[in-house]
């Protein structure tokens, strides 16, 4: 009998040095999640079974896995799926250990970055299919916002695009495109959010996660989030670095709480001592088609030159 196999490639934005975000795929021990469809099991059930193996402080992925490709090898069939994960949510399941993250996560696109220095890294067929799938989604839809927390900066959105095309995208061109009328009928994709609103939500989620942890009985209800954010100065989002400035960074439960707050509400890589970031949120939580598709344009490309080819 022909064998039917499912392959699942979870993808997430992962914090990377220095102050960058990289789009990475979960590939534990060098192999994407895969398994055969069992007797009496349908394909969606097999995919969800694989999704339960994704390490995350936030539980299995909440988004539905998306069909990427159908591969045939003689009588055998492989069905490739991918699913977006919350920013930093899955890597936090590795305890934030850089070595474990490096072992289990791989760049969706080998990074070129500043200086346009190419990296030659071989890709499996499944890896290349997933990369091209998300490139189409980023070009034609609002899918990129699904990898970001509820509140985000335009710089973080640009980082996602830069990582997927493995080249820093042109700052001015990206801001003009993303801040314009990219939806049909001149509608905007995003709306402003105030620092106070973002800070209050980060505080609420961070405090709730701490109270649900083993530290809960030791904490004064409702005060920990406020004191932590107050210690971080002008910082509004949350990350391990910001938590370190509060004195709670040495506590694993606090680090996990910060990871959830950063993934769900707002992520800020480091304590902010300068100008506060400008926060935005999606106008719609659903993925929508863009009236003005994105044309990748590397940062080094001269004004007026043709944009790069995406795939």
Steps between C-alpha positions, in 0.01 A plus 500: 500500500619856433629684805353841582729718708442845647779754552444799731729805497416747781642848436561781752682830535791444737706774672861500376805712565547787460147632552359308207211265433545200275232281342588143597354153451482230766722210390589295810832317466517599134171338392160661442205348686366211294307179545280262308123525511382215720228254405160655560653847548426792270764748384388796720522278809850388403612862456358603838678203658828635364413852623488369857874430473586870459670619823326812624416670825171588335380151412443363148465749212166678502502580127384233257780324307508610136542268204823580315564223247431146383804283427486162328776240503373206301191376681590684822368848576628773732271788597691809618340744746622808684364699793588845643596519868492805730819702514745340745229267626652175379868576568404585856405134530872426468560708812655773289820292467681632188669165438173308509333760281786473250464120499124495449433810289624588154473823303215485249738679261880499553582853611698741282447815705721805514768508232306262275728209592345185359470176693486180303290253696325204345124467551281193496208496259257552789703793634505676164128443448420650843723801436335569164154451650556765767660735247180488293292555813714798610484655153128460443337494847531632855650167618815664641297657782400154625860442613500813715341575839177696535699824497805548279720760334548549127868421553399156628282440194789603275727261691266213415510588130877552509551160657275319253688650203836478685579863423422818690205659327525865397384707799334788313334280237366262766358775720331664200347170394392369842369835622296557185165378375593136436147365530215524246291819510790696653464337841798490733645178636597628846399754762692686769521389862610711796785415736261495795274240341794277405664535842175417681447183294861386545465559874174305516630195310838498674340521845239233416771260378705559815200442725425174318858381556663355811584859599131586524455444875802722572381797297280789604209481261500762223826676592777297340435595138484868584823496702683304230400738224580795720853364548543476124467877450355599163472139379148404404533151351649199675801273448762315703734801475236737634414256776867495599478871578222435751688265732263210418712370214669234714168322561403240233128553562540874442697436180222277367238759598696767314525270197124458487436873549748583223358242263134584556492873573812694399866413455783743561849360464681719755420760767421826326699803610424718200189579301206274569399269215185571302262209541236371259246220489307325225164639396384145427612175662425314177750462218405732215610542140707810429394740228863608465715182516846530646795520259822401685757779485839451670636788705802541271290529181524854352182708476325432171665162445289191441409305815647154558329184384337322792503139383 
